[in-house]
Amino acid sequence: QVQLVESGGGLVQAGGSLRLSCAASRNIFSINNIAWYRQAPGKQRELVAAITRGGTTNYADSVKGRFAISRDIAKNTVYLQMNSLKPEATAVYYCNAQLSVPPSNYWGQGTQVTVSS
């Protein structure tokens, strides 16, 4: 199993930037896929960005060109750099890890991001 701890959320004005961190309790090379999701009030949780063990990344269309997912293998940490933030990015952001042996899915506790207009 794996524990995930998110940090870096906060209040920022529209157009500003934040960097979220997701610290994993195990070597992130042992994790198939690590992703950031977000859930706004009254809405379903949605995928924001993901990175595979091999380093392949993918992004939701709404954040392409503004958000970047990266990792520091030595620190077992995955980051989400968020630039040019918009009020609609206001949500709780969750880190997710998918393992293959056995197939399993883990979530962090979430970190609140609030973008003021």
N, C-alpha and C positions, 0 to 999 in steps of 0.2 A: 504494500500500500504506500501512499504518499500523502504527506500533509503539505498544504499550500497556504502561504501567508501573503496577502496583498497589502500594499502600502502605497502612499503617494497621492491619494485622492485629496480633494479639497475644493475650495471655491475659487473660481477664476472668471475674469471678464471675457466676454466674447472676443475672439481673436487671439486670446492668450494660449499658453501651452502648459501642459502637465506631463510628467513622466510617472507612470505606474510601474510598480515592481511586484513580481510574484516570486517569492523564495520557496523553493521546493526542498523537501526533507531527504531527497535522494538524488543521485547523479541524474541530471536531466537527459543524458544519453540513454538512460534506461527507460525513458518515457517516449512512447510513440509520437504523441502529439500534445502540444501545450497551446492552449487557446485563451483568448480574452473574449468574454461575453459581457453584455450589458442588459440591464432590465430597468426600463423607465416605469414610473408609476402607471398602473393600469394597462401595461403592455407586456407582450411576451418577451422572454429572454431571447436575445439575438446574438449571433456570432459577429464579432468585430474583426478579429485577426487571429491567425494561427501560425504556428511554426512546427514543422515535423522534426523528427530526430535527425534527418539528413540536412535540415536547414531550409527546406522549401517553405515559403511563406504564402499566405493568401489573405485577402482582405475583403470585407464587405464593400460593395460599390460606393456606399455613402462616405467611406473614410479614405478611399484610395487617394494617394497623393498628399494626404495630410497626416495620417497616422503611420507609425512604423513599429513593427515588432522585432525585437532582437533578443539575444541571450548572452550571458556571461557564464560559460561552462564552469569555470573555476569557482564561481560563487553559486552555482546551481540556481541561477536567477534568470527569469525572463522579464523583459521590459516592454512597455507600450508607451512610446513617445507620441503624444497627441499635440498637434499644432493646429493653428487656425480654428480653435474650438468654437462651436456654435451652441446656442442655447439648447438645441435639440439633442445634444450629446449628454445632457443631464440625465444621470442614471446611476445605479449601483453597478460597478464593474467587478466581474468575477473572473478568477483564474480557474482554468479547467485542465486536468491532465488525464490522458487516455493511455492505459496500459493494455498490452496484448496478452500477457501471461500472468495470471488469468485475465480474460477480458474484463476491464473494470474502468470506472469513471470516477474522478474525484474533483471536488470543488473547494475553493477557498471560501472565506467568510464574506468576502466582498469589501469594496471600498467605494465610498460615495464621491461622485464627481458632480459638481454643480457649476453650470456656466450661466452667468448672469448677462442679461442683454443691456 
